[in-house]
Structure formats: C-alpha cells, structure tokens
Amino acid sequence: MVSAGTAEDIDVLIRKCASGDEKAIKTVYKNYYGKMLNVCLKYAANREEAKDALQEGFISAFKNIGRFEFQGSFEGWLRRIMINTSINMLKKRMRGPEYFNRDLLTVTMQKDPSQIDDSIIAKINAEEILSYIQNLPPVYRIVFNLSAIEGYSHKEIAEMLNITESTSRANLAKARQKLQSIILLSSSIINT
C-alpha cells in the first residue's frame, strides 16, 4: 500500500489521487479520516452529522483534488473543505422548521461569569471543554470554532457564513459568555 510520510510522499499521493488511483485515494482517506472527523465534530450537532459532513467533504476533496496547487499544506486545504462542508450542512439544517423550534441552551447564573478562576479551569480537561462547546447554540458554536480554534478573522468568518463582521464579533462574545456560564454551572454542580 502507498504510504504518506514526507511532503514529497504526500505530493505523489495527491497526484495519484488526481489520476484516479484507488490505492492512493484509500491511503489519503485512511491517513486523514481521524483528523478530519475531529474537524467536522466541532461544527456538527452530533457524531452522525459529523460523519455525514466528513463523507461529503471527502467526496468534494477527491472530486477537486486536481485543483490543489501544492502551495500550502494539503491538510490545511482538506481542513478548509471539511469546515466549508460542515457549515453548508448546518446552513441547510438551519433552514428547516425544526431548527427554530429547538430549545437552545440557556443558563441562568447567580455568579458573574467573569469570576472563573484558574482553580476551576485547572479541573477541566480538553474533552470536557469540547463537550461544553458542543452545547453552545449552533451559530455560536460555529463562530467560536472558526475564530478561537481555527484562527479565522471576523472578516473571513463573515464571508463564510454570509453575515456581517459585527455579527461575527457579537456571536463570538455571546459564545464566550455562554461557555463561561456553562463552566461555572458545571463547577458549582461538582463542588456541591
């Protein structure tokens, strides 16, 4: 089986994928499946939705792999496809009537969310943080992931989501507030 190791190996794999080599396609799929699933999980409502986005993303990537220009990392190119696919799937879901009837997470706190101290943060592991992010309303979750995790600017986020930059900023601020509330709530439950 063809392997992917060095940048040259990856370039060879990509060229083979572009020419339809099934072994190369399987190798790329196998090598990037886990990382790209994690990307999709950040934007999906659940694991099944993430897997659907992952499959759609790989289909799109392999369909367009001949357009990869070898100027940036292939993983970055593939990640961008997965993010765009996940966002497009979310936009489709948000158009449905069930989206507007859903109860969104609301947390009423007695404490000021800015009172989160380092001792609370130290008790939280990465898996818990990701689960807290998953509990954010979809629009907040997407903007938070794109900005705080993926590093996109508000201008880029606005273009991706077809919103204004100020809406992106506002959604990020609201996402942070909700995350702080969720963290405080979970820490107060744990400490009781």
C-alpha positions in Angstrom: 0.0 0.0 0.0 1.1 3.5 -0.7 2.1 5.5 2.4 2.2 9.1 3.3 5.2 10.4 5.2 7.2 13.2 3.8 5.9 16.2 1.9 7.2 14.6 -1.3 5.2 11.4 -0.5 2.1 13.4 0.1 2.6 15.2 -3.2 2.9 11.9 -5.0 -0.2 10.6 -3.3 -2.2 13.7 -4.3 -1.1 13.4 -7.9 -2.1 9.7 -7.9 -5.5 10.6 -6.4 -6.0 13.2 -9.2 -5.4 10.4 -11.7 -7.9 8.1 -10.0 -5.5 5.7 -8.3 -7.8 3.9 -5.8 -4.9 2.8 -3.5 -3.8 6.4 -3.2 -7.4 7.5 -2.5 -7.8 4.9 0.2 -4.5 5.9 1.7 -5.4 9.6 1.9 -8.8 8.7 3.3 -7.3 6.5 5.9 -4.5 8.9 6.9 -6.8 11.9 7.3 -10.0 10.3 8.4 -9.5 10.8 12.2 -8.2 14.4 12.0 -11.0 15.5 9.6 -13.7 13.8 11.7 -12.5 15.8 14.6 -12.8 19.0 12.5 -16.4 18.0 11.5 -17.3 17.2 15.1 -16.6 20.8 16.1 -19.4 22.0 13.8 -21.9 19.2 13.8 -24.8 18.7 16.3 -23.8 15.0 16.8 -21.4 12.3 15.6 -23.7 11.1 12.8 -24.0 14.5 11.3 -20.2 14.9 11.6 -19.7 11.6 9.7 -22.1 12.8 7.0 -20.1 16.1 6.7 -16.9 14.1 6.6 -18.1 11.9 3.8 -19.4 14.8 1.8 -16.1 16.6 2.4 -14.0 13.7 1.2 -16.2 13.4 -1.9 -15.7 17.1 -2.7 -12.0 16.9 -1.9 -11.4 13.9 -4.2 -13.6 15.5 -6.9 -11.5 18.6 -6.8 -8.1 17.2 -5.8 -6.7 18.1 -9.2 -7.2 21.8 -8.3 -4.8 21.5 -5.3 -1.9 23.8 -6.2 0.8 22.4 -3.9 1.4 25.9 -2.4 0.1 25.3 1.1 -0.3 22.1 3.2 -2.6 19.5 1.8 -4.0 19.0 5.3 -4.9 22.7 5.5 -6.6 22.5 2.1 -8.6 19.4 3.2 -9.4 21.0 6.6 -10.9 24.0 4.8 -13.1 21.7 2.6 -14.3 19.9 5.8 -15.1 23.2 7.5 -17.0 24.6 4.5 -18.9 21.3 4.1 -19.9 21.3 7.7 -21.0 24.9 7.6 -23.0 24.2 4.4 -24.7 21.3 6.0 -25.5 23.4 9.1 -27.0 26.1 6.9 -29.3 23.6 5.2 -30.4 22.2 8.6 -31.0 25.7 10.0 -33.5 26.4 7.2 -35.7 23.6 8.4 -38.6 24.4 10.8 -37.3 22.1 13.5 -34.2 24.3 14.0 -36.4 27.2 15.1 -38.5 25.1 17.4 -35.5 23.7 19.3 -34.8 24.8 22.8 -31.4 26.4 22.8 -29.2 26.1 25.8 -29.9 28.8 28.4 -28.0 29.1 31.6 -29.0 31.4 34.4 -26.2 32.1 36.8 -26.1 33.6 40.2 -22.4 34.4 39.8 -20.8 36.8 37.4 -19.2 34.7 34.6 -16.1 36.7 34.8 -15.4 35.1 38.2 -14.0 32.0 36.7 -10.6 31.4 38.4 -7.7 29.3 37.5 -8.6 26.6 40.0 -11.8 25.9 38.1 -10.1 25.9 34.7 -7.4 23.5 36.1 -10.1 20.9 36.9 -11.5 20.9 33.3 -9.9 18.5 30.8 -9.9 19.0 27.0 -12.7 16.5 26.5 -15.0 18.4 28.8 -14.2 21.7 27.1 -15.1 20.2 23.8 -18.4 18.9 25.2 -19.2 22.4 26.6 -18.5 23.9 23.2 -20.9 21.3 21.6 -23.6 22.6 24.0 -23.5 26.1 22.5 -26.3 27.1 20.1 -25.1 26.1 16.6 -24.4 29.7 15.3 -22.3 30.5 18.4 -20.5 27.2 18.2 -19.5 27.7 14.6 -18.3 31.2 15.1 -16.4 30.2 18.3 -14.7 27.2 16.5 -13.8 29.3 13.4 -12.4 32.1 15.5 -10.9 30.6 18.7 -9.9 27.2 17.4 -9.3 27.6 13.6 -8.0 31.1 13.8 -10.1 32.7 11.1 -10.6 36.5 11.2 -14.1 38.0 11.6 -13.9 39.2 8.0 -13.2 35.6 6.9 -16.0 34.2 9.1 -18.4 36.8 7.8 -17.7 35.8 4.3 -18.0 32.0 5.1 -21.3 32.4 6.9 -22.7 35.3 4.9 -23.1 37.5 7.9 -21.5 40.9 8.9 -18.3 41.2 10.8 -20.1 42.8 13.7 -22.5 39.8 13.9 -19.4 37.5 13.9 -17.9 39.5 16.8 -21.2 39.6 18.7 -21.7 35.8 18.3 -18.2 35.2 19.5 -18.7 37.4 22.6 -22.0 35.6 23.3 -20.4 32.2 22.8 -17.7 33.1 25.3 -20.3 34.3 27.8 -22.3 31.1 27.5 -19.1 29.0 27.8 -18.2 30.8 31.0 -21.7 30.2 32.3 -21.6 26.6 31.5 -18.2 26.2 33.1 -19.3 28.0 36.2 -22.5 25.9 36.4 -20.6 22.6 36.0 -18.1 23.6 38.6 -20.8 24.6 41.1 -22.6 21.3 40.5 -19.3 19.4 41.0 -18.5 21.3 44.2 -21.9 20.7 45.8 
